[in-house]
Amino acid sequence: MSNSTTDKAVDSDLLRRLYQFIKPYRWYVVLGIALTLSAAFLGTVRPKLTQIAVDEYIRNKNFEGLLWIIMLLVGALVGEFVLLVANTYLTRWFGQGTLFNLRNAVFQKIQSLHVQFFDKNPIGRLITRTTSDIEALSDLLSDGVVNIIGDMFRIFFILYFMFSMSWELSLVAISVLPLLFYATFVFKAKVRDTFLKVRDQIAKLNSFVQEHINGMAIVQLFNKEDRQRKKFKEINAGHREAYVETIFYFAIFWPLVEIIASLAMALVIWYGGGRALMGKVTFGILLAFVQYVRDFFRPIQGLSEKFNTLQSALASSERIFNVLDTENKVADPENAETISEPRGEINFSNVWFGYNDEETVLKDVSFHAKPGETIAIVGATGAGKSTIINLLMRFYDINEGSIKLDGKDIRNLKLDELRSNFALVLQDNALFSGTIMENITLGNPEISEDEVIKTAHKVGADQFINKLPNGFYYELSERGQSISMGQRQLICFIRAMVYNPNILILDEATSSVDSETEDTVNKACEKLMESRTSIVIAHRLSTIQGADRILVMHKGEIRETGTHQQLLEKEEGIYRKLYELQYKDEVLPASKSA
């Protein structure tokens, strides 16, 4: 009993929240309800007109009156048709408008969430939330809400006309309803669970397909097609079984409804036929009752179908609102500070951080980057280099200590103001489907086409861009796969330069380019890093020898600090060992102590 009560509370809460997205169209909903009620009345008045035609005009051979009744029947039929067409168009129109608003809300929420959320939620699952789950609401919002009300009033109108003609026959007709209610109750409990299973399986399918299409080159390289095909077959089988379970319940429920409806019809004919032979019921009433009983179970079947739609929609909306309700662990402060004169000064003070409670990634990290200074960070994989960048741009919040930008704690700054100070170039070039121009400007109207072209010329990227069809308006495929990796990286550098940041961050930015492209990029970097603070993470130590200061990280701690030459002079130092590993065939410069 408590579970049922809880389910009802959850369902009502979900419907209340869905209403917030329908609210802008509430007057169209009211109009749709008016149209469907009018259509429901005209649909149920026809058997009554048939009864009048038989009992009052055919029986009395009144052909003139019969003609008027026929005209009324035709008028009711045409009126119902027109109302249903208008209602169908209107409800689907505002339903799609509601889905439009809901889909925008989900995408906006996903964009605003902290990076850690995406570490724990597969991309395929989020794609399901913004596509399949929202689409599952389409039938409910476009058709179900208004037509549920219409079906309920159609039942009410039918019962009204039935009881007005014969209360005895009406009781006979509805005597089978307890059977129908019980079947519907059992059906409801089973179908809700199966729809939840189906949505889970769809999310798993999307996640698996998305991951393996992105990693198809690896799958083919290691000849894992058969193994991955078997895995997909297992996930696909889980989806099929969940869906077959819903089919099973429907395969039982719909025929059961038909049998109950036929039973009601048989009872009416049996009892009504006997009453008609006794002269207690007219033939017109019996004929009208046969039509009403047939029509009575159609809206009940419709309600059962709408209930199916409602269960699917509630299962999907529960997942959608779980995303919308996700607490953003990295949010704007209530009383935000501002930086009046950005300089690009960075100060890490006793920073501790871990991506989870079990492992500490950064341990008591402190350093200071002066405005215009170039700081390089080196260390083995997993030392915490990229974590420093993630914390600086507040993709994650630190556990202890403080990070300040121009003397302001970054937790006291709005995220958009904080991140507007940075330009970031990663090893994994972040490009989107669209033109090269769109990928460079990212839709910023303040960046002109001339500025982009001039910057591309400085980088030396205009040569390959101008050779492409349509030049800067060449359409890139997903993730820029239609051009080489080095060319993709050059586009990312142009993007960083045109945004003219106070702080430039290069995270292994040249590790994926060839030597010739790297030389071009390095020259562009020298210009880009002039008079601005720069933080460079690199495995190739040759790219950071000119840095003002190098931070050597090991197991989450800064172990060494100094210039390239100063660090090489430490014979047992970590940096010197890294250098020797990379340049073991070259002669190291003699230390000053030698």
DODREN-443434 format. One line per field, with one value per residue (C-alpha): residue number from 0; chain; y, x, z. Coordinates in Angstrom, 1 decimal, decimal comma. Each point is the difference from the previous one (the first is absolute). Layout:
! residues N
i = (NUM; ...)
ch = (A; ...)
c2 = (Y; ...)
c1 = (X; ...)
c3 = (Z; ...)
***
This chain:
! residues 594
i = (0; 1; 2; 3; 4; 5; 6; 7; 8; 9; 10; 11; 12; 13; 14; 15; 16; 17; 18; 19; 20; 21; 22; 23; 24; 25; 26; 27; 28; 29; 30; 31; 32; 33; 34; 35; 36; 37; 38; 39; 40; 41; 42; 43; 44; 45; 46; 47; 48; 49; 50; 51; 52; 53; 54; 55; 56; 57; 58; 59; 60; 61; 62; 63; 64; 65; 66; 67; 68; 69; 70; 71; 72; 73; 74; 75; 76; 77; 78; 79; 80; 81; 82; 83; 84; 85; 86; 87; 88; 89; 90; 91; 92; 93; 94; 95; 96; 97; 98; 99; 100; 101; 102; 103; 104; 105; 106; 107; 108; 109; 110; 111; 112; 113; 114; 115; 116; 117; 118; 119; 120; 121; 122; 123; 124; 125; 126; 127; 128; 129; 130; 131; 132; 133; 134; 135; 136; 137; 138; 139; 140; 141; 142; 143; 144; 145; 146; 147; 148; 149; 150; 151; 152; 153; 154; 155; 156; 157; 158; 159; 160; 161; 162; 163; 164; 165; 166; 167; 168; 169; 170; 171; 172; 173; 174; 175; 176; 177; 178; 179; 180; 181; 182; 183; 184; 185; 186; 187; 188; 189; 190; 191; 192; 193; 194; 195; 196; 197; 198; 199; 200; 201; 202; 203; 204; 205; 206; 207; 208; 209; 210; 211; 212; 213; 214; 215; 216; 217; 218; 219; 220; 221; 222; 223; 224; 225; 226; 227; 228; 229; 230; 231; 232; 233; 234; 235; 236; 237; 238; 239; 240; 241; 242; 243; 244; 245; 246; 247; 248; 249; 250; 251; 252; 253; 254; 255; 256; 257; 258; 259; 260; 261; 262; 263; 264; 265; 266; 267; 268; 269; 270; 271; 272; 273; 274; 275; 276; 277; 278; 279; 280; 281; 282; 283; 284; 285; 286; 287; 288; 289; 290; 291; 292; 293; 294; 295; 296; 297; 298; 299; 300; 301; 302; 303; 304; 305; 306; 307; 308; 309; 310; 311; 312; 313; 314; 315; 316; 317; 318; 319; 320; 321; 322; 323; 324; 325; 326; 327; 328; 329; 330; 331; 332; 333; 334; 335; 336; 337; 338; 339; 340; 341; 342; 343; 344; 345; 346; 347; 348; 349; 350; 351; 352; 353; 354; 355; 356; 357; 358; 359; 360; 361; 362; 363; 364; 365; 366; 367; 368; 369; 370; 371; 372; 373; 374; 375; 376; 377; 378; 379; 380; 381; 382; 383; 384; 385; 386; 387; 388; 389; 390; 391; 392; 393; 394; 395; 396; 397; 398; 399; 400; 401; 402; 403; 404; 405; 406; 407; 408; 409; 410; 411; 412; 413; 414; 415; 416; 417; 418; 419; 420; 421; 422; 423; 424; 425; 426; 427; 428; 429; 430; 431; 432; 433; 434; 435; 436; 437; 438; 439; 440; 441; 442; 443; 444; 445; 446; 447; 448; 449; 450; 451; 452; 453; 454; 455; 456; 457; 458; 459; 460; 461; 462; 463; 464; 465; 466; 467; 468; 469; 470; 471; 472; 473; 474; 475; 476; 477; 478; 479; 480; 481; 482; 483; 484; 485; 486; 487; 488; 489; 490; 491; 492; 493; 494; 495; 496; 497; 498; 499; 500; 501; 502; 503; 504; 505; 506; 507; 508; 509; 510; 511; 512; 513; 514; 515; 516; 517; 518; 519; 520; 521; 522; 523; 524; 525; 526; 527; 528; 529; 530; 531; 532; 533; 534; 535; 536; 537; 538; 539; 540; 541; 542; 543; 544; 545; 546; 547; 548; 549; 550; 551; 552; 553; 554; 555; 556; 557; 558; 559; 560; 561; 562; 563; 564; 565; 566; 567; 568; 569; 570; 571; 572; 573; 574; 575; 576; 577; 578; 579; 580; 581; 582; 583; 584; 585; 586; 587; 588; 589; 590; 591; 592; 593)
ch = (A; A; A; A; A; A; A; A; A; A; A; A; A; A; A; A; A; A; A; A; A; A; A; A; A; A; A; A; A; A; A; A; A; A; A; A; A; A; A; A; A; A; A; A; A; A; A; A; A; A; A; A; A; A; A; A; A; A; A; A; A; A; A; A; A; A; A; A; A; A; A; A; A; A; A; A; A; A; A; A; A; A; A; A; A; A; A; A; A; A; A; A; A; A; A; A; A; A; A; A; A; A; A; A; A; A; A; A; A; A; A; A; A; A; A; A; A; A; A; A; A; A; A; A; A; A; A; A; A; A; A; A; A; A; A; A; A; A; A; A; A; A; A; A; A; A; A; A; A; A; A; A; A; A; A; A; A; A; A; A; A; A; A; A; A; A; A; A; A; A; A; A; A; A; A; A; A; A; A; A; A; A; A; A; A; A; A; A; A; A; A; A; A; A; A; A; A; A; A; A; A; A; A; A; A; A; A; A; A; A; A; A; A; A; A; A; A; A; A; A; A; A; A; A; A; A; A; A; A; A; A; A; A; A; A; A; A; A; A; A; A; A; A; A; A; A; A; A; A; A; A; A; A; A; A; A; A; A; A; A; A; A; A; A; A; A; A; A; A; A; A; A; A; A; A; A; A; A; A; A; A; A; A; A; A; A; A; A; A; A; A; A; A; A; A; A; A; A; A; A; A; A; A; A; A; A; A; A; A; A; A; A; A; A; A; A; A; A; A; A; A; A; A; A; A; A; A; A; A; A; A; A; A; A; A; A; A; A; A; A; A; A; A; A; A; A; A; A; A; A; A; A; A; A; A; A; A; A; A; A; A; A; A; A; A; A; A; A; A; A; A; A; A; A; A; A; A; A; A; A; A; A; A; A; A; A; A; A; A; A; A; A; A; A; A; A; A; A; A; A; A; A; A; A; A; A; A; A; A; A; A; A; A; A; A; A; A; A; A; A; A; A; A; A; A; A; A; A; A; A; A; A; A; A; A; A; A; A; A; A; A; A; A; A; A; A; A; A; A; A; A; A; A; A; A; A; A; A; A; A; A; A; A; A; A; A; A; A; A; A; A; A; A; A; A; A; A; A; A; A; A; A; A; A; A; A; A; A; A; A; A; A; A; A; A; A; A; A; A; A; A; A; A; A; A; A; A; A; A; A; A; A; A; A; A; A; A; A; A; A; A; A; A; A; A; A; A; A; A; A; A; A; A; A; A; A; A; A; A; A; A; A; A; A; A; A; A; A; A; A; A; A; A; A; A; A; A; A; A; A; A; A; A; A; A; A; A; A; A; A; A; A; A; A; A; A; A; A; A; A; A; A; A; A; A; A; A; A; A; A; A; A; A; A)
c2 = (0,0; 2,4; -0,8; 0,8; 3,3; 0,9; -0,8; 2,2; 2,8; -0,3; -0,1; 3,1; 1,8; -0,9; 1,2; 3,2; 0,7; -0,9; 2,6; 2,7; -0,7; -0,1; 3,2; 2,4; -1,8; -0,4; 2,0; -2,1; -3,0; 1,4; 0,6; -3,6; -1,3; 2,0; -1,4; -3,6; 0,3; 1,3; -2,8; -2,5; 1,3; -0,1; -3,6; -1,2; 1,8; -2,0; -3,3; 2,1; 1,5; -3,5; -1,0; 3,0; -0,8; -3,6; 0,5; 3,3; 0,2; -3,4; -1,7; 2,8; 0,2; 3,7; 0,4; 3,8; -0,3; -2,8; 2,2; 2,6; -2,6; -1,2; 3,6; 0,3; -3,2; 1,1; 3,4; -1,6; -2,3; 2,9; 2,2; -2,7; -0,4; 3,7; 0,3; -3,1; 1,4; 3,4; -1,7; -2,4; 2,8; 2,3; -2,6; -1,2; 3,6; 1,0; -3,5; 0,5; 3,5; -1,5; -2,6; 2,8; 1,8; -3,2; -1,0; 3,4; -0,1; -3,4; 1,0; 3,3; -1,9; -2,5; 2,9; 1,6; -3,1; -0,5; -2,2; -2,6; -0,8; -1,1; -2,2; -2,1; 0,2; -1,7; 2,2; -2,5; 0,3; 3,8; -0,3; -2,2; 2,6; 2,8; -2,1; -3,3; 0,8; 3,4; -1,6; -2,5; 3,0; 0,9; -2,1; 1,1; 3,7; 0,1; -2,3; -1,5; 2,8; 1,5; -3,3; -1,6; 2,7; -0,5; -3,8; 0,5; 2,4; -2,3; -2,7; 2,5; 1,0; -3,6; -0,9; 3,1; -1,1; -3,6; 0,7; 2,5; -2,7; -3,1; -0,2; -3,8; -0,6; 2,5; -2,0; -3,2; 1,6; 1,3; -3,1; -1,3; 3,1; -1,6; -2,6; 2,8; 2,1; -3,0; -0,9; 3,7; 0,1; -3,1; 1,3; 3,3; -1,5; -2,3; 2,5; 2,7; -2,3; -1,3; 3,6; 0,9; -3,1; 1,0; 3,6; -1,5; -2,3; 2,8; 2,1; -3,0; -0,5; 3,7; 0,1; -3,2; 1,2; 3,5; -1,3; -2,6; 2,2; 2,6; -2,8; -2,0; 0,4; -1,7; -2,8; -0,7; 0,3; -2,6; -2,2; 0,2; 0,2; -3,5; 0,6; 3,4; -1,4; -2,6; 2,7; 2,0; -3,1; -0,5; 3,7; -0,2; -3,2; 1,7; 2,8; -2,6; -2,0; 3,2; 1,1; -3,5; 0,0; 3,2; -1,8; -3,0; 2,2; 1,8; -3,3; -1,1; 3,4; 1,0; -3,3; 0,0; 3,4; -1,2; -3,1; 2,2; 2,4; -3,0; -1,4; 3,4; 0,0; -3,5; 0,8; 3,1; -2,0; -2,8; 2,1; 2,8; -2,5; -1,6; 3,4; 1,0; -3,2; 0,9; 3,5; 1,6; 1,4; 1,4; -1,4; 3,5; 0,0; -3,5; 1,0; 3,2; -2,1; -2,4; 3,1; 1,5; -3,1; -0,3; 3,7; -0,3; -2,3; 1,9; 3,0; -2,5; -1,7; 3,5; 0,8; -3,3; 0,9; 3,5; -1,5; -2,0; 3,3; 1,6; -2,8; 0,3; 3,8; -0,1; -2,5; 2,3; 3,2; -1,5; -0,4; 3,5; 1,7; -2,0; 1,9; 3,3; -0,5; -0,8; 2,3; 1,9; -0,4; 2,9; 3,0; 3,8; 1,6; 2,0; 3,2; -0,2; 2,2; 1,5; 0,6; 3,7; -0,2; -3,6; -0,6; -3,8; -0,5; -3,6; -1,2; -3,6; -0,2; -3,3; -1,7; -3,5; -1,9; -3,4; -1,1; -2,4; -0,6; -3,0; 1,7; 3,4; 1,4; 3,3; 0,3; 3,4; 1,6; 3,7; 2,2; 3,5; 1,2; 3,7; 1,9; -0,8; -2,9; -3,3; -3,0; -3,5; -3,1; -3,4; -3,4; -3,6; -1,0; 0,3; 2,5; 2,5; 2,4; 0,2; 0,0; 3,4; 1,3; -1,5; 1,7; 3,3; 0,3; -1,4; -3,0; -1,6; 1,7; -0,6; -1,8; 2,2; 3,2; 2,8; 1,0; 3,7; 1,9; 3,6; -0,2; -1,3; -3,5; -1,7; -1,4; 3,6; 0,7; -0,7; -3,0; 2,0; 2,8; -2,5; -2,0; 3,0; 0,6; -3,3; -1,5; -3,7; -2,2; -3,7; -3,1; -1,3; 2,7; 1,1; 0,6; -0,2; -0,7; 3,3; 2,4; 0,8; 3,6; -1,1; -2,2; 2,9; 2,7; -2,4; 2,4; 3,1; 3,0; 2,2; -2,1; 1,2; -2,1; 2,2; -0,6; -3,7; 0,1; 2,2; -2,3; -3,1; 1,7; 0,6; -3,6; -1,1; -2,0; 2,1; -2,0; -3,3; 1,7; 1,9; -3,3; -1,5; 0,4; 3,3; 0,8; 1,2; -1,1; -3,6; -2,3; -2,2; -3,4; -1,1; 0,7; 1,4; -3,5; 1,3; 1,7; -1,1; 0,0; 2,7; 2,2; -0,4; 1,1; 3,1; 1,0; -0,3; 2,3; 2,6; -0,2; 0,6; 3,0; 1,8; -0,1; 1,9; -1,4; 1,3; -3,6; -2,6; -3,7; -2,6; -3,6; -2,2; 2,2; -1,0; -3,7; -1,1; 2,0; -0,8; 1,7; 2,5; 1,0; 0,2; 2,5; 2,1; -0,3; 0,9; 3,2; 0,9; -0,9; 2,4; 2,8; -1,1; -0,2; 3,5; 2,2; -2,5; -2,7; -3,5; -3,4; -2,8; -3,7; -2,1; -3,3; 1,3; 1,9; 1,8; 2,0; 1,5; 0,9; 3,7; 0,0; 2,5; -2,8; -3,7; -1,9; -3,7; -2,1; -3,4; -1,9; 3,1; 2,2; 2,7; -1,5; 2,4; 3,6; 2,0; 0,8; -2,6; 0,5; 0,1; -3,3; -1,7; 0,9; -2,2; -3,3; -2,1; 2,1; -1,3; 2,5; -1,0; -3,7; 0,9; 1,9; -2,8; -2,5; 2,2; 1,1; -2,9; 0,2; 3,7; 1,4; 1,8; 3,5; -0,1; 1,0; 3,1; -2,1; -2,1)
c1 = (0,0; 2,8; 1,8; -3,2; -0,4; 3,7; -0,4; -3,1; 1,9; 2,9; -2,3; -1,9; 3,3; 1,3; -3,3; 0,1; 3,5; -0,9; -2,8; 2,6; 1,1; -3,6; -0,9; 1,0; -2,6; -2,7; -2,6; 0,5; -0,4; -3,3; -1,1; 1,1; -2,1; -3,0; 0,4; 0,3; -3,0; -2,1; 1,2; -0,8; -3,5; -0,7; 1,4; -2,3; -3,2; -0,2; -1,3; -2,7; -1,0; -0,2; -2,3; -2,3; 0,1; -1,2; -2,5; -1,6; 0,4; 0,5; -2,5; -2,5; 1,0; 0,8; 2,3; 0,3; 1,1; 2,4; 1,6; 0,7; 1,5; 2,3; 1,1; 0,8; 1,9; 2,1; 0,5; 1,2; 2,4; 1,4; 0,3; 1,8; 2,4; 0,8; 0,5; 2,3; 2,2; 0,3; 0,6; 2,7; 1,9; -0,2; 1,0; 2,9; 1,2; 0,1; 1,4; 3,0; 0,4; 0,1; 2,6; 2,0; 0,2; 0,8; 2,7; 1,6; -0,2; 1,8; 2,7; 0,6; 0,2; 2,5; 2,2; 0,0; 0,9; 3,4; 2,5; 0,0; -3,6; 1,2; 2,6; -2,7; -2,7; 0,6; -0,6; -2,4; -2,2; -0,1; -0,9; -2,9; -1,2; -0,1; -1,4; -1,8; -1,2; -1,4; -1,5; -1,8; -2,0; -1,1; -3,2; -1,0; 0,5; -1,1; -3,0; -0,5; -0,7; -2,9; -1,4; 0,0; -2,4; -1,9; -0,3; -1,2; -2,7; -1,0; -0,6; -2,0; -2,2; -0,6; -1,0; -2,3; -1,9; -0,1; -1,5; -2,4; -1,4; 0,1; 1,7; -0,6; 1,9; 2,7; 0,7; 0,1; 2,5; 2,4; -0,2; 3,2; 2,0; 1,4; 1,7; 1,4; 1,2; 1,8; 1,7; 1,1; 1,4; 2,1; 1,1; 1,1; 2,3; 1,7; 0,4; 1,6; 2,8; 0,5; 0,2; 2,7; 2,0; -0,4; 1,3; 3,0; 0,8; -0,3; 2,5; 2,4; -0,4; 0,7; 3,1; 1,5; -0,6; 1,4; 3,1; 0,8; -0,6; 2,4; 2,5; -0,6; 3,6; 1,3; -2,6; 1,0; 3,8; -0,1; -2,5; -2,6; -3,1; -1,3; 0,4; -1,7; -2,7; -0,7; -0,2; -2,4; -2,0; -0,4; -1,0; -2,4; -1,5; -0,6; -1,9; -2,0; -1,0; -1,1; -2,1; -1,4; -1,1; -2,1; -1,4; -1,0; -2,1; -1,7; -0,6; -2,0; -1,6; -1,5; -1,8; -1,2; -1,6; -1,6; -1,4; -1,4; -1,6; -1,5; -1,3; -1,7; -1,5; -1,3; -1,6; -1,7; -1,4; -1,1; -1,7; -1,1; -1,3; -2,2; -1,3; -0,7; -2,1; -1,9; -0,6; 2,0; 2,7; -0,4; 2,0; 1,5; 1,4; 1,4; 1,7; 1,4; 1,3; 1,8; 1,7; 0,7; 1,5; 2,3; 1,0; 0,2; 3,0; 1,9; 0,9; 0,8; 2,4; 1,2; 0,6; 1,9; 2,1; 0,5; 0,9; 2,7; 1,2; -0,1; 2,1; 2,6; 0,0; 0,3; 2,9; 1,8; -0,9; 1,4; 3,4; -0,2; -0,8; 2,9; 2,3; -1,8; 0,2; 3,7; 1,8; 2,7; 3,1; 1,7; -2,3; 0,2; 0,3; -2,9; 2,0; 2,5; 3,1; 1,4; 3,5; 0,1; 3,5; 0,9; 3,7; 0,3; 1,6; -0,5; 0,5; -0,4; 0,2; 0,2; -2,5; -1,2; -2,3; -1,3; -2,5; -1,5; 0,3; 2,4; 2,8; 1,8; 1,3; 1,5; 1,8; 0,7; 0,8; 1,1; 1,5; -0,3; -0,1; 0,7; -1,8; 1,7; 2,0; 0,2; -0,3; 0,7; -1,2; 1,6; -0,2; -0,9; -3,5; -2,3; 2,1; -2,8; 1,0; -3,4; -1,8; 1,6; -1,6; -3,4; 0,1; 1,2; -2,9; -2,3; -1,2; 0,4; 0,1; 3,0; -0,3; 2,3; 2,1; -0,7; 0,5; 0,1; -0,1; 1,2; -0,4; -3,6; -0,9; -1,4; -2,9; -1,2; -0,1; -2,7; 0,9; -0,4; 2,2; 2,6; 0,2; 0,0; 3,6; 1,2; 0,6; 0,7; 1,6; -0,2; 1,8; -3,5; -1,1; -3,6; -1,6; -3,7; -1,9; -0,4; 2,3; 3,6; -1,1; -2,7; 2,5; 2,4; -2,5; -2,4; -2,8; 1,6; -1,3; 2,9; 2,5; 0,1; 0,8; 3,0; 1,4; -0,3; 1,8; 2,8; 0,6; 0,0; 2,6; 2,2; -0,3; 0,7; -3,3; -1,5; 2,0; -1,8; -3,4; -0,1; 0,7; -3,2; -3,4; -1,5; 3,1; -1,0; -3,6; 1,0; -2,4; 1,8; -1,3; -0,6; 3,1; 1,7; 0,8; 0,0; 3,4; 3,3; 0,8; 2,6; -2,4; -2,6; 2,5; 0,9; -3,7; -0,1; 3,0; -1,7; -3,0; 2,1; 1,7; -3,1; -1,5; 3,0; 0,0; 1,8; 1,3; 1,0; -0,1; 1,7; -0,7; 2,2; -1,1; 2,8; 0,3; -2,3; 1,5; 2,9; 3,4; -0,7; -3,4; 1,5; 2,6; -2,8; -2,0; 2,9; 0,7; -3,7; 0,2; 2,9; -2,1; -3,1; 1,8; 1,5; -1,1; -2,5; 0,2; 0,5; -0,2; 1,5; -0,3; 2,3; 1,7; 2,5; 2,4; 1,4; -3,2; 0,3; 3,7; -0,8; -2,5; 0,6; -0,6; -0,5; -2,0; 0,9; -2,8; 0,2; -3,0; -2,1; 2,8; 2,3; 3,4; 2,2; -0,2; 2,4; 1,0; 1,1; 3,7; -0,5; -1,8; 2,5; 2,7; -1,6; 1,8; -2,5; -3,0; -3,2; 0,1; 3,6; -1,1; -2,9; 2,3; 2,6; -2,8; -1,1; 3,5; 2,2; 2,1; 0,8; 2,6; -1,4; 1,3; 2,6; -1,2; 1,4; 1,3; 2,1)
c3 = (0,0; 0,9; -3,4; -1,8; 1,9; -0,7; -3,7; -0,2; 1,7; -2,4; -3,0; 1,1; 0,7; -3,5; -1,6; 2,0; -1,3; -3,5; 0,2; 0,5; -3,6; -1,2; 1,8; -2,8; -2,2; 2,7; -1,9; -3,1; 2,3; 1,1; -3,6; -0,8; 2,9; -1,2; -3,5; 1,2; 2,3; -2,9; -2,2; 2,8; 0,4; -3,7; -0,2; 2,8; -1,1; -3,2; 1,6; 1,8; -3,4; -1,4; 2,9; -0,7; -3,8; 0,6; 2,9; -1,1; -3,8; -1,6; 2,3; -0,7; -3,7; 0,3; -2,9; 0,2; 3,7; -1,0; -2,6; 2,7; 2,3; -2,9; -0,6; 3,7; 0,0; -3,1; 1,7; 3,2; -2,0; -2,0; 3,1; 1,9; -3,0; -0,1; 3,7; 0,1; -2,8; 1,7; 3,4; -1,4; -1,6; 3,0; 2,6; -2,1; -0,6; 3,7; 0,9; -2,3; 1,5; 3,5; -1,2; -1,5; 3,3; 2,0; -2,4; 0,2; 3,8; 0,2; -2,4; 1,8; 3,3; -1,4; -1,3; 3,4; 2,0; 1,6; -1,9; 2,7; -1,0; -3,4; 1,6; 1,5; -2,7; -3,4; -3,0; -1,5; 3,1; -0,2; -3,7; 0,9; 2,5; -2,6; -2,9; 0,7; 3,5; -1,1; -3,1; 2,2; 1,4; -3,5; 0,0; 3,5; -0,6; -3,7; 0,4; 3,4; 2,4; -1,9; -1,3; 3,5; 1,0; -3,2; 0,5; 3,6; -1,1; -2,8; 2,6; 2,1; -3,0; -1,0; 3,6; 0,1; -3,2; 1,1; 3,4; -1,5; -2,3; 2,4; 3,4; 0,0; -3,3; 1,2; 3,1; -2,1; -2,4; 2,8; 2,1; -1,6; 1,1; 3,1; -2,2; -2,2; 3,0; 1,5; -3,3; -0,4; 3,5; -0,5; -3,5; 1,5; 2,6; -2,6; -2,8; 2,1; 1,0; -3,5; -1,5; 2,5; -1,1; -3,7; 0,7; 1,8; -2,8; -2,6; 2,0; 0,1; -3,8; -0,7; 2,3; -1,5; -3,6; 0,6; 1,7; -2,6; -3,0; 1,5; 0,7; -3,2; -1,2; 3,2; -0,2; -3,6; 0,7; 2,7; -1,9; 2,7; -2,3; 1,0; 3,7; -0,2; -2,2; 2,7; 2,7; -2,1; -0,7; 3,8; 0,6; -3,0; 1,4; 3,3; -1,8; -2,1; 3,1; 1,9; -3,0; -0,5; 3,6; -0,7; -3,2; 2,2; 2,3; -2,9; -1,8; 3,0; 0,9; -3,3; -0,8; 3,6; -0,5; -3,3; 1,8; 2,9; -2,6; -1,9; 3,3; 0,7; -3,5; 0,4; 3,4; -1,5; -2,9; 2,2; 2,7; -2,3; -2,6; 2,6; 1,2; -3,5; -0,6; 3,1; -1,3; 2,9; -2,3; -3,5; -2,9; -0,5; 3,6; -0,5; -3,2; 1,6; 3,0; -2,3; -1,5; 3,4; 1,4; -3,0; 0,3; 3,8; 0,0; -2,8; 2,3; 2,8; -2,4; -0,9; 3,6; 0,5; -3,0; 1,3; 3,3; -1,8; -1,5; 3,4; 1,6; -2,7; 0,3; 3,8; -0,2; -2,4; 1,8; 3,2; -1,7; -1,6; 3,3; 1,6; -2,4; 0,6; 3,8; 0,0; 2,4; -1,7; 2,3; -1,8; 0,0; 0,0; 3,4; 1,4; 0,5; -2,8; -0,1; -3,2; -1,3; -1,1; -1,7; -1,1; 0,1; -0,1; 3,4; 1,4; 3,5; 1,2; 3,8; 1,9; -2,5; 0,8; -2,4; -0,9; -2,7; 2,6; 3,8; -0,5; -1,9; 0,5; -3,3; 1,1; 3,4; 1,4; -3,3; 0,1; -2,8; -1,2; -3,7; -0,5; -2,8; -3,3; 1,4; -1,8; 2,4; -1,3; 1,8; -0,6; 1,6; -0,6; -1,0; 3,0; 1,8; 0,1; -2,8; -1,8; 3,3; 0,8; -3,3; 0,9; 3,4; -1,3; -2,4; 2,7; -1,8; 3,5; 3,4; 2,3; 3,3; 2,0; -0,6; -2,4; -3,6; -0,8; -3,3; 0,2; 3,8; -0,1; 1,1; -3,1; 2,0; 0,5; -3,7; -2,5; -2,2; -3,2; 1,2; 1,3; -3,2; -2,2; 1,1; -1,5; -3,4; 0,1; -2,6; 0,8; -1,4; -1,0; -2,5; 0,8; -3,4; -0,9; -3,2; -1,8; -2,0; 0,9; 0,6; 2,5; 1,8; 0,4; 1,1; 1,8; -1,1; 1,7; -2,0; 1,3; -1,9; -3,6; -3,1; -0,8; 3,5; -0,4; -3,4; 1,3; 3,0; -2,3; -2,1; 3,1; 1,0; -3,5; -0,2; -2,8; -2,6; 0,6; 0,8; -3,3; -1,9; 1,5; -1,9; 1,2; 2,1; 3,4; -0,6; -0,7; 1,9; 2,5; 0,9; 3,6; 2,1; -3,1; -1,3; -3,6; 0,5; 1,5; 3,7; -0,4; -2,0; 2,7; 2,6; -2,0; -0,1; 3,8; 0,2; -2,2; 2,3; 3,0; -1,6; -1,3; 3,5; 1,2; 3,6; 3,1; 0,7; -2,6; 1,0; -2,2; 1,2; -2,2; -2,9; -2,4; 0,9; -2,8; -2,8; -2,3; 0,2; -2,8; 1,4; 3,5; -1,2; -1,5; 3,2; 2,3; -2,0; 0,4; 3,7; 0,5; -1,4; 1,9; 3,4; -0,3; 2,9; 1,4; 2,7; -1,5; 1,6; -2,2; 0,7; -2,2; -0,2; -2,6; 2,2; -3,1; -0,2; 3,5; 0,2; -0,3; 2,8; 2,8; 2,6; -0,2; 2,6; 0,3; 1,4; 1,5; 1,5; 0,5; 1,5; -1,4; 0,6; -1,9; -1,2; -2,2; -3,6; -2,4; 0,6; 3,8; 0,1; -2,3; 2,5; 2,7; -0,7; 1,9; -0,9; -1,6; -2,9; -0,9; -0,1; -2,2; -2,3; -0,1; -1,0; -2,9; -1,1; 1,1; -3,3; 0,5; 2,3; 3,0; 0,8; 2,7; 3,5; 1,6; 2,9; -2,4)
***
